[in-house]
Structure formats: structure tokens, C-alpha cells
């Protein structure tokens, strides 16, 4: 469905994924994940974006979002990540032990425009059933590889 702004008619929908810094499983409590969802909803509302589906997991976020053409995808992701990270740590100060440098989210993200090949329903169904899937590690490992420890030198 098309939306209108003062100078545009658009249908710009994206599937966004980003992970916590160093893929830490920091958002373990339901209260933290619910608060993160509310924060992302407020950011979307403030910047005239529409969240169509959302899932916050212990170590990453999935968003199916409509972004007005006046905003770049990068600027929208930056707003989501910076504001949600800032307020998460403010509300739950104990999260600082996981994110000692202050950054909650990894600097990278995944984006896919929704259109040919990947339908809106495919993304919506994926996000809504994501929590119940146990074997997503292989797919997510490709998107957000965990850092590996360097081997120690033998002395």
C-alpha cells in the first residue's frame, strides 16, 4: 500500500537486522526486550517511519519497517540504534557490564529491500516465527560472525 508525504507517494519497505556489540546475549530478560521494542516504536513514530513487524532477541533485532524516501536507510538505522542503545543503558544500568564502552549495538547491520523474490509476507512470517526457531545460528553466523580468540603464543 502506498503512503503519501508532502511531495512523494512511496512504498519503501526494508528488512533490517543488527546485533548487539560482540554478539553479547545481554537482553536476556523479557522486560529488557519489551522496553527495546517500545523504544524502537517511539523512534519510528518520531521520525515518521512505520514498523510493520519487530522481534528483539537476546543478541539481535529484526525490523520490517517502512522508511520515507526523504530518509536514507543508513540514517534510519542510526536513529534506531543510537536512541534505543542510549535509553536501554539508562533504564537498565547493569547492562553496562556487557557494554563497557557504552555502545550497545554493533556498528554493522543487514538491510534488504522488500520486493521481487522476497515478499512482504515472507519477511513478516519469518520475523513473527523467529523466536521459536532453534537452528538459526548458521544463518545468523554468516550475517554477524562472532569474533574468534587469537591463539596464544607458546613460550
N, C-alpha and C positions, 0 to 999 in steps of 0.2 A: 504494500500500500504506500502511496506517495505522500510525503509530507511537504508542507509549504513553509517558507520563510519569506521575509520581505522581498527578496529578489531571486528566489530559487524554488523549484519543485524538485524534490530529491527522494532517493531511496538508497541510502549509503549505509549498509549493514556490514558489521565485521564480527568475526570470532577472535577474541583476544585472550591470550594466556600469558601469565607471568608468574614467576616463582619467588619464594622468599630468598633472602640473601643466603648463599651457600646451601640452598635447599633444606634449611633447618625446618624440622617439623615443630614449629613454635606455636601454631594456632591449634592447640590440642583441645581446648575447651569449647563447647558449643556456644557459650556466651561470647567468646572472642570472635568466632566465625560469624555469628549473628550480628554483632556490632560492626564488623567489617562490611557485611552486606548492606547494613543501613548507611554506613559512611559512603560506600560506593554509590548507593541510590541518591544520597544528598548531593554528591558531586555531579552526578548525571543531571539531576534536576536543576542545579545552579547553572550549569553550562549548556542547557538545552539539548542534552543527549537523552536517549531513551534506552533503558536496559530492557531487553526482551527475555533474557534468561541469565541466571547467575548461579555460580557454585563456588563456594570458598572452602578449600580443603586445608589440611594441616600445613601444607607447604606450597600451595599454589592457588591461583584464582582463574576461573573461566568466566568470560563475559561474552554474551551475544548482545551487541549494542548497535544502536543507530546513531551515527555521528553526523551533524550537519556539515555540508560541504565547506562552510566558512572555516572549519577547524581541520587541521591535519590530524591524522591518526596518531602521530607521534605526540602532538600537544595534548590530545585527549588522554592517552596512556600516561603521560607525565602528570597530568592533573589527578587522575585516579590514584596513581601510585604515591605521589608526594603527599597529598592530603590524607589519604587513608593511613599511610605509614605514620605520619606525624601524630594523628589523633589516636591511633591504636596504642602507641607507646605512651602517650599522655594518659590514656584511660587505664592501661594495664602496665604500670611501670616495671613490673618484674620481667616483661619481655626484653628489657634492655640487656639482660644477661645473655640472650641469644644474639642480639644485635648491638654489640658494644660500640660500634662506630656510628650508631644512630640510624643507619639505613635498614629498613625492614625488607624492602624488595630488591631483588637482583636488578642490575641495570638493563638486562635484556628482556625481550618479550617476543611473542609469536603473534602474528596477525594474518588473517585470511579474510578476503572479501567474500561475501556470500553471493553466489550466483550460479553460473553454469558448473555442473559437476558436483558442487556441494550445495545442496538445497538448504533453505532455512529450516525446514523440518528435520533434516539430518542433524544439524548443529543443535537445535533445541532438544531433540531426543537424546543426543549424546551428553549434553550438559545435565539434563534432568536425571538421567540414569547413571551418571558418572560416579556418584558416591557409592553405589552398590557394586561397582566393578572392582574386582580384586587384582586382576592381572594387567594393570595399565603401566606398570613400572617400565616395561620395554619401550612403549611408545613415548612416555614422558622422558625417559632417559635420553632419547635422541634429541628431544627439544631442549632439555635442560640437564646436561651431563653434570654429575656430581664431581667435584674436584677429587682427584686421587692424591694420596700422600706420596711424597717422593721417597724412594728407598733410601735408607740410611747408609752412610758410608761405613765400611768395616775398618776398624782400626787395628 
